[in-house]
Amino acid sequence: MPTWLTTIFSVVIVLAIFLYFGLSIYQKIKQIRGKKKEKKKLKERRVINNVRYVFNNSVYFFNSTYT
């Protein structure tokens, strides 16, 4: 096999290895960011639901005390 062909194959293999590790690290970072966003959304939903619960109960309380 000619040396230039061996060099090309070696470079391609090394680039493929770097690409593989780079993509795996990128996927992990993306996964961690996604989990943080999910936690933030869940926390926002809990706050909104708590506000609704308090508001609805206060409306019932005021309606029952003034009638």
C-alpha positions in Angstrom: 0.0 0.0 0.0 1.4 3.4 -0.9 2.5 5.7 2.0 0.1 8.5 0.9 -2.9 6.2 1.1 -1.8 5.0 4.6 -1.4 8.6 5.7 -4.9 9.5 4.4 -6.5 6.5 6.2 -4.6 7.4 9.4 -5.8 11.0 9.3 -9.4 9.9 8.6 -9.3 7.4 11.5 -7.9 10.1 13.9 -10.6 12.6 12.8 -13.3 10.0 13.2 -12.1 9.3 16.8 -12.1 13.1 17.6 -15.5 13.4 16.1 -16.9 10.5 18.1 -15.7 11.9 21.4 -16.7 15.4 20.5 -20.2 14.3 19.7 -20.6 12.2 22.8 -19.5 15.2 25.0 -21.9 17.5 23.1 -24.8 15.0 23.7 -24.0 14.9 27.4 -24.0 18.7 27.7 -27.3 18.9 25.7 -28.8 16.2 28.0 -27.8 18.1 31.1 -29.2 21.4 29.8 -32.5 19.6 28.9 -32.8 18.3 32.5 -32.2 21.8 33.9 -34.9 23.2 31.7 -37.3 20.5 32.7 -36.7 21.2 36.4 -37.2 24.9 35.8 -40.5 24.2 34.0 -41.7 21.9 36.7 -40.9 24.5 39.3 -42.7 27.2 37.4 -45.8 24.9 37.0 -45.8 24.3 40.8 -45.7 28.0 41.5 -48.5 28.7 39.0 -50.6 25.8 40.4 -50.0 27.0 44.0 -51.1 30.5 43.0 -54.2 29.2 41.4 -54.9 27.0 44.5 -54.5 29.9 46.9 -56.5 32.3 44.7 -59.4 29.8 44.2 -59.6 29.1 47.9 -59.5 32.7 48.8 -62.4 33.4 46.5 -64.4 30.6 48.1 -63.5 31.9 51.5 -64.6 35.5 50.8 -67.8 34.3 49.1 -68.8 32.2 52.1 -68.0 34.9 54.7 -69.9 37.7 53.0 -73.1 35.8 52.2 
